[in-house]
Amino acid sequence: MLDIRWLEDLAAIAEYRNLTKAAEKRNVTQSGLSRRLQSLERWAGALLIDRSKNPIYLTKAGEELLAISSDVVGRLNGTRKAIRDEADKRLTAVRFAAPHVLSVTFFPKWLPVIQRQVGSLPLNVRSDSLGFCCDALENGDVDFVVCFIDARSDLNNADGSLPLSRCDSILVGRDKLVPLSVPDRAEPRHRLTGGNETEVPYLGYERACTLGRAVDGVVGRDGSLSRLRLIFENAHAEGLRSMTLLGMGVAWLPLSMTHDDILNGKLVRAGPEPLDVDLEVRVFRANRDLAKRPEAVWREMSARSLTARTKVSGRSDTMTADGHVVGF
C-alpha cells in the first residue's frame, strides 16, 4: 500500500539531491529514509533515483512519479487541512439538537438571548426527530438536546422509554398543546365536547413522539374524549397543522406554532382549556464532561433558567401571547 510519506520523501530527495540532507529535512535517519525509498521503488516497480551519481538525480521513472505526486500530495494536504479546519470549527461551536418544531418556533427567539448572555459563540443547531437527537447526544455528536416535555411527567420515575430521563436537564421555556379545529361559522367544525358528531376525527402524533405521549395522557384521563376516532398520524406538529387547516379533524398543536392561525381565524379551539397540555422546553445534557465552551454555556443556562428565576424571585412566569416563556 502506498504511503504518502514516501512521496514526500521523493520530493525532498529531488530538492536536496543528497540523502543525508533529505533525511534531515524529513526528520528521519538516513537509513530510515533509504528503507522508505526502497519501499516506494518496490511499489512503483522501478528504480527512482540514480545512486551512481553525486549529487543524486531522479531517474526518468522518478521524475514522472514526482510530477504526478507533487500535485496529488498538494491536493491531499489541502483537503486534509480543510477537513481539519471544519472539524475544529465544529468543536469550537456549541452544538444543539432539537425536534423540527422547536427549530422553527423556539430557537429563533432563544438563541439571540443566549448570545447576549454568553457572548458571540458559534452555535450549531441540528434539526431531527427526537430519537435521532438522543442518538446524537449519546454518541457525542452534539452537546445538548432541547425538546418538549409534558409538564405533568416525572422524568425521575420514567420507565426508560425516554432516553433523556437519565440525563440532567434545565427548564428554559414553556408552551402548550391546544386542541384546534378549523372554524365553521365561527364555531369549531369538529367539537370535542357537545356537538352533533357521533365520532370526532382525530389527527394524532405517532406514539413514539413525546407530544404523542402527552396527548395520550389527556385522552386517557378525560372520558369525554371517547368519541375521538384516529384517522391520521404524523411525527411532526407541522404535518398535523397542515391537515388541521384542511379541515380533516382535531389536533393538539403547539400554541407557539398556531398563534397566528388563531389570531387570523384560521383555527379555533375545539375544546375547553382543561384539555390543554402544558409543556416544558428543557435542555438536556449527557452525564459526562463537556468541552470548555459548552460547559460554560450550561452553567449560564442553569443560573438563568426559569426554575432558577422562580426560586430567586418567588414568582411564576406568565406565558406570552404566542405561547412561549423563554428562559434567561
Buried (B, 14 or more C-beta within 10 A) or exposed (E): EEEEBBBBBBBBBBEBBBBEBBBBBBEBEBEEBBEBBEBBBEBBEEBBBEEEEEEBBBBEBBEBBBEEBBEEBEEEEEEEEEEEEEEEEEEEBBBBBBBBBBBBBBBEBBEEBBEEEBEEBEBBBBBBBBEBBBBBBBEEBBBBBBBBBBBEBEBEEBEEEBBBBBBEBBBBBBBBBBBBBBBEEEEBBBBBBEBEEEEBBBBBBEEEBBBBBBBBBBBEEBEBBEBBEEBBBBBBBBBBBBBBBEEBBBBBBBBBBBBEBBEEEBBBBBBEEEBBBEBBBBBBBBEEEBEEBBBBBBEBBBEBBBBBBEEEEEEEBEBBEBBBBBBB
